[in-house]
Amino acid sequence: MIELIIAQDREGGRHGFVAKGHANYACREEDDIICAAVTALAAQAIGAVQDLTDVAMTYWTEPGDIGLRLTERKTESAAELEKVDLLLAALEIGCRQIELSYNTDAAKYVEVRVEESAT
């Protein structure tokens, strides 16, 4: 199962994410449409934050592990943090739609959670 964890501050502002694991939806990993969809959404979020904001960030992409975190969040402008929040909200919405479309009582392929994080 893929776990997508969105990090947010106490005020509800999203500032990072990590997606770990494999959905195991298909017999062969390279044919897994759920893994491909979540990875595409996560990669798009990373690219959007990188290209559409001026925030300092770090990201990683490894098989079964992709994520992003802001490195200078406390010194970023409110306007830039709002952009990041919006872009990560789009990631959350897209992955929740996958969660609703593919998870069943018998099989859970993706789980989306939002967790409070100070960093």
N, C-alpha and C positions, 0 to 999 in steps of 0.2 A: 504494500500500500504506500502511496505517496502521501506524505504529510507536508502541507504548506502551512507555515507559521508566519503570520504577519505581525511584526513588532509595532506597537503603538505606545505613545506616551500617555500620561494620566489625562490629558485633555482630549485624547482620541486621535491625535495626529499620527499617521503611519510614517515610519521612518526606516523600515527595512523588512526583509523577508528571508526565509530559507525554505527550500523545498527539498525533501530527502526521501529516498526510497524509490521503489519501482512498483508500478500498478499491477504487473503480472496479469494483465487483461488478455494478452495474446500468448500463444504457445511459444513464439520466438520473441525475444526482447526487441529486436529491430522492427517488428511488425506491430508493436504496441501503440495503438492510436491514442490512448489516454496519456501515456508517458510523453509521446510526441506533442500532444496538445498542451499539457502543463509546461513542458520545456519551452515550447514556442511562446507561450504567454509570459513566462518568466524571463526569457531572453529579450522579448519585446519590452518588458518593463525596465530591464537593465539599460537597454539601448535608449529608451525614451528618457529616463532619468539622466543618463549621460549626455544626450544630445539636446534636451529641452530645458535643462536647469543648469545653474552654476554652483551646485553643491559639491563638496568634497565627498567622495564615496569610494568604496572598495567593493569588488564583486568577485565571484568565483563561479566556475562552471566545470564540474567534474561529473563523470557518470554517476547518476543517482544523487547528486548534491549540487544545487545551484542556489545562489543567494546574493544579497546586496545589503550593505549597511552604510549608513552615513558616518563619516569619520570626524566631522567637525560640526555636528548638529547644534551644539549650544551656541555657536557663533554665526550660524546661517541666518539670513533674513527671513522674516515671517512669510514674505511673498514666495521665496524659493521653497520653503518648507511646505507651503500650501500646494505648490506644483507637485512636489514629491508625493504628498498625501493623495492627491487626485490620481496620479499615475499608478500608485500602489492600490488605490481603491478599484481601479479598472482591472488590475491583476486579480484582486480578491473576487470581484464579480464574475470574471471569466472562469475562474477555477471553481467557484460555487455552482455555476451553471453546469460544469462538467460533473461535479459531485452529485447534483440533482439528477442529471441525465443518465448516469451510468451506475451509481451505487444502488444496490438492492439489499433486501433483508439477508440474502444468502451470501453476498459478496460486497466488500467495501474496497474500492480501488483508490479513492482519494479522500482526504479529510482536510478541511480548511479550518484553521483556528486563528484567532486574534489573541495575542498575549501582551500584557503590559510589560514594557521594558524601559528602563531609564536610560539605557545606552543605545 
